[in-house]
Amino acid sequence: MILRYENLNYEQISGLNRGQTIVFIPCGPLEQHGPHLPLGVDAFSAQYFAEQSAERMKTSPKYSQWSFILYPTIYLGADVFSHLGSLEIRPRTLRAVLSDVVGTLAKNGFKNIVLIGAHGGPRHMVVLEEVAARARWRWRAKVICASSKIITDVLRGRFAERIEAHMKSQGDAMTDQERSAVKKDFHGGFFETSLMLLARPELVNQSYKTLSPAVLENVWKMRKHSLKTISPGLGYLGFPSLARPAFAKSAVAVLLDETIPWVERYFAGEKVEKKFRSFLYYVPFLRTDFSLILVMLVYTAIFLAIVKWSARVVGGL
């Protein structure tokens, strides 16, 4: 069964078999996504993927006796675009909040936890991975971030062919324009507008149909102010006018097909944690404690230099 954490009373939550319960925690920022989409796109998308993941796992014979809890969406995120409406949270603050939530759940016996984000901010994704890794050793909990690696793969266009194949299997087909757009669509464009048309259509302004493309050649050229500087500077990057729910439906199916089998294997006891790890996790300056570690290394180097200099001075006397 699928339950919402905030709706449970004491008897209901204490009556759960916590060893056979998985808690999904969606997390995403409030961030500008253009004149056609709400600020909560990333949070809504994370919630949608959490719901769909729970639905998919519920149908698996392996988990027929398990319970699935949807934790209230956490509307916080790091590394957002600098634009009116976007709210920036420091990575250390985000890590502290998520760690407290995960830690409390784990101490209360809910040690099977899946963190899900739908925001492409590098340090945001790394924070979710850090929280999961920390929880595994500190509370001996089974915690994974199921989204960061998938997001980096999506931004690099690694699922484009599989999504197109899935659409064909459903009797649909991508146009040449859509096929080209997928490779240059990053924020509030073809993908996210399509997803919102599927998940929360009542929140999509119909102006998306007339919006001109805001083209960024590749993800590596993205900057904090890109939403303002790339034509028409309205808070999106991509091709929102191409959006349609059929594309999102196939994209969601492909991403779940890629993710859920590994999630199931993880909670079955297999050591597959690294399958969820993005390459960003290994970039030192994206880690939350990088500046602190750097300062410690600098002070250590200075201290050792002073000790070495003192020894030479004393030795010369």
C-alpha positions as CSV (number, residue, x, y, z in Angstrom):
1,M,0.0,0.0,0.0
2,I,1.0,3.6,-0.6
3,L,0.6,6.0,2.3
4,R,1.3,9.7,2.8
5,Y,3.4,10.4,5.9
6,E,1.5,13.6,6.9
7,N,-1.8,11.8,6.8
8,L,-0.8,9.0,9.2
9,N,-1.8,8.9,12.9
10,Y,0.2,7.3,15.7
11,E,-1.6,4.0,15.6
12,Q,-1.2,3.7,11.8
13,I,2.5,4.6,11.8
14,S,3.3,2.4,14.8
15,G,1.4,-0.5,13.2
16,L,3.6,-0.6,10.1
17,N,6.3,-3.3,9.7
18,R,9.1,-0.8,9.4
19,G,11.5,-3.4,8.1
20,Q,9.2,-3.8,5.1
21,T,8.5,-0.1,4.5
22,I,10.2,2.2,2.0
23,V,10.0,5.9,2.5
24,F,10.3,8.1,-0.6
25,I,11.5,11.7,0.0
26,P,11.1,14.1,-2.9
27,C,13.2,17.3,-2.8
28,G,13.4,20.2,-5.2
29,P,13.8,24.0,-5.2
30,L,11.4,26.8,-6.0
31,E,13.0,28.2,-9.2
32,Q,12.1,30.2,-12.3
33,H,11.0,28.1,-15.2
34,G,9.6,30.7,-17.6
35,P,6.3,32.4,-18.0
36,H,4.4,29.2,-18.7
37,L,5.5,27.0,-15.7
38,P,5.2,27.4,-11.9
39,L,8.2,27.9,-9.7
40,G,7.7,24.5,-8.2
41,V,8.4,22.5,-11.3
42,D,11.4,20.6,-9.9
43,A,9.6,19.8,-6.6
44,F,6.4,18.7,-8.4
45,S,8.5,16.6,-10.8
46,A,10.4,14.9,-7.9
47,Q,7.0,14.2,-6.2
48,Y,5.7,12.8,-9.4
49,F,8.6,10.4,-9.8
50,A,8.4,9.4,-6.2
51,E,4.7,8.5,-6.7
52,Q,5.4,6.7,-9.9
53,S,8.3,4.8,-8.4
54,A,6.1,3.6,-5.5
55,E,3.4,2.6,-7.9
56,R,5.9,0.6,-10.0
57,M,7.4,-1.2,-7.0
58,K,4.0,-1.9,-5.5
59,T,3.2,-4.1,-8.5
60,S,6.3,-6.2,-8.1
61,P,5.8,-9.7,-6.5
62,K,8.9,-9.1,-4.4
63,Y,7.2,-6.2,-2.7
64,S,3.6,-7.3,-2.5
65,Q,3.7,-7.3,1.3
66,W,5.6,-4.0,1.6
67,S,4.3,-0.6,2.4
68,F,5.4,2.6,0.7
69,I,5.4,6.0,2.3
70,L,5.5,9.3,0.4
71,Y,7.1,11.9,2.6
72,P,6.0,15.5,2.1
73,T,7.9,17.2,-0.7
74,I,10.8,19.3,0.6
75,Y,10.8,22.6,-1.3
76,L,14.5,23.4,-1.0
77,G,17.4,23.3,-3.4
78,A,20.9,24.5,-4.1
79,D,22.5,25.8,-7.3
80,V,19.5,27.5,-8.8
81,F,19.5,29.9,-11.7
82,S,19.8,33.6,-10.7
83,H,16.4,34.9,-11.8
84,L,13.4,36.6,-10.1
85,G,11.4,33.9,-8.2
86,S,14.3,31.5,-7.7
87,L,15.2,30.8,-4.0
88,E,18.8,29.7,-3.3
89,I,19.6,27.5,-0.4
90,R,23.2,26.9,0.7
91,P,24.3,23.3,0.1
92,R,25.3,22.9,3.8
93,T,21.8,24.0,4.8
94,L,20.2,21.6,2.5
95,R,22.4,18.8,3.7
96,A,21.6,19.6,7.3
97,V,17.8,19.6,6.7
98,L,17.8,16.3,4.7
99,S,20.2,14.7,7.2
100,D,17.9,15.6,10.1
101,V,14.9,14.2,8.3
102,V,16.6,11.0,7.2
103,G,18.2,10.6,10.6
104,T,15.0,10.9,12.5
105,L,13.2,8.5,10.2
106,A,16.1,6.0,10.6
107,K,16.2,6.3,14.4
108,N,12.4,5.6,14.4
109,G,13.0,2.4,12.5
110,F,12.3,3.6,9.0
111,K,15.6,2.6,7.5
112,N,14.7,2.0,3.9
113,I,14.7,5.4,2.3
114,V,14.9,6.7,-1.3
115,L,15.8,10.3,-2.0
116,I,14.5,11.7,-5.3
117,G,15.2,15.0,-6.9
118,A,14.4,16.5,-10.3
119,H,16.7,19.5,-10.2
120,G,19.9,19.6,-12.2
121,G,22.0,21.9,-9.9
122,P,25.3,20.1,-9.5
123,R,25.8,20.7,-5.8
124,H,22.1,19.9,-5.2
125,M,22.5,16.5,-6.7
126,V,25.7,15.9,-4.8
127,V,24.1,16.9,-1.5
128,L,21.4,14.2,-2.0
129,E,24.1,11.6,-2.6
130,E,26.1,12.8,0.4
131,V,23.1,12.5,2.7
132,A,22.4,9.0,1.5
133,A,26.1,7.9,1.9
134,R,26.3,9.4,5.4
135,A,23.1,7.8,6.5
136,R,24.3,4.3,5.4
137,W,27.3,4.4,7.8
138,R,25.9,6.6,10.6
139,W,22.5,4.9,11.1
140,R,23.2,1.6,9.3
141,A,20.2,2.5,7.1
142,K,19.5,1.5,3.5
143,V,19.4,4.9,1.9
144,I,20.0,5.8,-1.7
145,C,19.6,8.8,-4.0
146,A,17.8,7.3,-7.0
147,S,17.9,10.5,-9.2
148,S,21.3,12.2,-9.5
149,K,22.9,9.8,-12.0
150,I,19.7,9.6,-14.0
151,I,19.5,13.4,-14.2
152,T,23.1,13.8,-15.4
153,D,22.5,11.1,-18.0
154,V,19.3,12.9,-19.2
155,L,21.2,16.2,-19.5
156,R,23.8,14.5,-21.7
157,G,21.1,13.0,-23.9
158,R,21.8,9.4,-23.1
159,F,18.1,8.3,-23.1
160,A,17.0,10.1,-26.3
161,E,17.1,7.0,-28.5
162,R,15.3,4.8,-25.9
163,I,12.6,7.4,-25.4
164,E,12.1,7.5,-29.2
165,A,11.9,3.7,-29.4
166,H,9.3,3.6,-26.6
167,M,7.2,6.2,-28.4
168,K,7.3,4.1,-31.5
169,S,6.2,1.1,-29.5
170,Q,3.2,3.1,-28.4
171,G,2.3,4.0,-32.0
172,D,3.8,7.5,-31.9
173,A,6.9,9.0,-33.4
174,M,9.2,11.9,-32.7
175,T,9.5,14.6,-35.4
176,D,12.9,15.7,-36.6
177,Q,12.4,18.9,-34.7
178,E,11.7,17.1,-31.5
179,R,14.7,14.7,-32.0
180,S,17.0,17.7,-32.4
181,A,15.4,19.6,-29.5
182,V,16.1,16.8,-27.0
183,K,19.8,17.4,-27.3
184,K,19.6,21.1,-26.5
185,D,16.7,21.2,-24.0
186,F,17.8,21.9,-20.4
187,H,15.3,23.9,-18.3
188,G,11.6,24.6,-18.7
189,G,11.7,23.5,-22.3
190,F,10.5,20.5,-24.2
191,F,11.1,17.9,-21.5
192,E,9.9,19.7,-18.4
193,T,6.9,21.4,-20.1
194,S,5.8,17.9,-21.4
195,L,6.3,16.4,-17.9
196,M,4.1,19.1,-16.3
197,L,1.5,18.6,-19.0
198,L,1.4,15.0,-17.9
199,A,1.7,15.5,-14.1
200,R,0.2,18.9,-13.3
201,P,-1.5,20.2,-16.5
202,E,-3.7,22.7,-14.6
203,L,-0.5,24.6,-13.7
204,V,0.8,25.0,-17.3
205,N,0.0,28.4,-18.9
206,Q,-1.0,27.9,-22.5
207,S,1.4,30.5,-23.6
208,Y,4.0,27.7,-23.9
209,K,2.6,27.0,-27.4
210,T,3.9,30.4,-28.7
211,L,7.2,30.7,-26.9
212,S,10.3,30.9,-29.1
213,P,13.3,28.6,-28.5
214,A,16.0,29.6,-26.1
215,V,19.0,27.7,-27.4
216,L,22.0,26.6,-25.4
217,E,24.4,24.5,-27.5
218,N,25.3,22.1,-24.7
219,V,25.0,21.8,-20.9
220,W,28.7,22.8,-20.3
221,K,27.9,26.3,-21.4
222,M,25.2,26.8,-18.8
223,R,25.8,29.6,-16.3
224,K,23.9,31.0,-13.3
225,H,22.6,33.9,-15.4
226,S,21.8,31.9,-18.5
227,L,18.1,32.3,-18.1
228,K,18.5,36.1,-18.4
229,T,21.1,36.3,-21.1
230,I,19.9,33.7,-23.6
231,S,17.1,34.8,-25.9
232,P,14.4,35.6,-25.0
233,G,15.6,35.7,-21.4
234,L,12.3,34.7,-19.9
235,G,13.5,32.0,-17.5
236,Y,13.7,28.9,-19.7
237,L,16.3,27.1,-21.8
238,G,14.9,24.9,-24.6
239,F,11.9,24.4,-26.8
240,P,8.7,24.6,-24.7
241,S,6.4,25.0,-27.7
242,L,7.1,21.4,-28.8
243,A,5.8,20.0,-25.5
244,R,3.3,17.2,-25.4
245,P,2.3,14.6,-22.8
246,A,3.1,11.6,-25.0
247,F,6.8,12.5,-24.9
248,A,6.7,12.8,-21.1
249,K,4.8,9.5,-20.7
250,S,7.5,7.6,-22.7
251,A,10.3,9.5,-20.9
252,V,9.0,8.6,-17.5
253,A,8.5,4.9,-18.5
254,V,12.1,4.7,-19.8
255,L,13.6,6.4,-16.7
256,L,11.6,4.1,-14.4
257,D,12.7,1.1,-16.4
258,E,16.3,2.2,-15.9
259,T,16.0,2.9,-12.2
260,I,13.5,0.7,-10.4
261,P,15.2,-2.7,-11.1
262,W,18.3,-1.3,-9.4
263,V,16.3,0.1,-6.5
264,E,14.6,-3.3,-6.0
265,R,18.0,-5.1,-6.1
266,Y,19.4,-2.7,-3.6
267,F,16.6,-3.3,-1.1
268,A,16.9,-7.0,-1.7
269,G,20.3,-6.8,-0.2
270,E,22.6,-6.5,-3.2
271,K,25.6,-4.2,-3.0
272,V,24.7,-1.9,-5.9
273,E,25.0,1.5,-4.3
274,K,27.6,2.7,-6.9
275,K,25.0,2.2,-9.6
276,F,23.2,5.3,-8.3
277,R,26.3,7.5,-8.1
278,S,26.8,10.3,-10.5
279,F,30.2,11.4,-11.8
280,L,29.6,14.8,-10.0
281,Y,30.0,13.0,-6.7
282,Y,33.7,12.6,-7.5
283,V,34.3,16.2,-8.3
284,P,36.0,17.7,-5.1
285,F,34.9,21.3,-5.4
286,L,31.2,20.2,-5.6
287,R,31.4,18.4,-2.3
288,T,29.7,20.3,0.6
289,D,32.8,20.3,2.8
290,F,35.3,21.2,0.1
291,S,36.0,24.7,1.3
292,L,36.5,23.5,4.9
293,I,38.8,20.7,3.8
294,L,40.7,23.2,1.6
295,V,41.2,25.6,4.5
296,M,42.4,22.7,6.7
297,L,44.9,21.6,4.1
298,V,46.2,25.1,3.7
299,Y,46.6,25.6,7.5
300,T,48.2,22.1,7.7
301,A,50.7,23.1,5.0
302,I,51.5,26.4,6.7
303,F,52.0,24.6,10.0
304,L,54.3,22.0,8.5
305,A,56.2,24.7,6.7
306,I,56.7,26.6,10.1
307,V,57.8,23.4,11.8
308,K,60.3,22.7,9.1
309,W,61.6,26.3,9.1
310,S,61.9,26.2,12.9
311,A,63.8,23.0,12.8
312,R,66.3,24.5,10.3
313,V,66.7,27.6,12.5
314,V,67.2,25.6,15.7
315,G,69.6,23.3,13.9
316,G,71.6,26.2,12.6
317,L,72.2,27.7,16.1
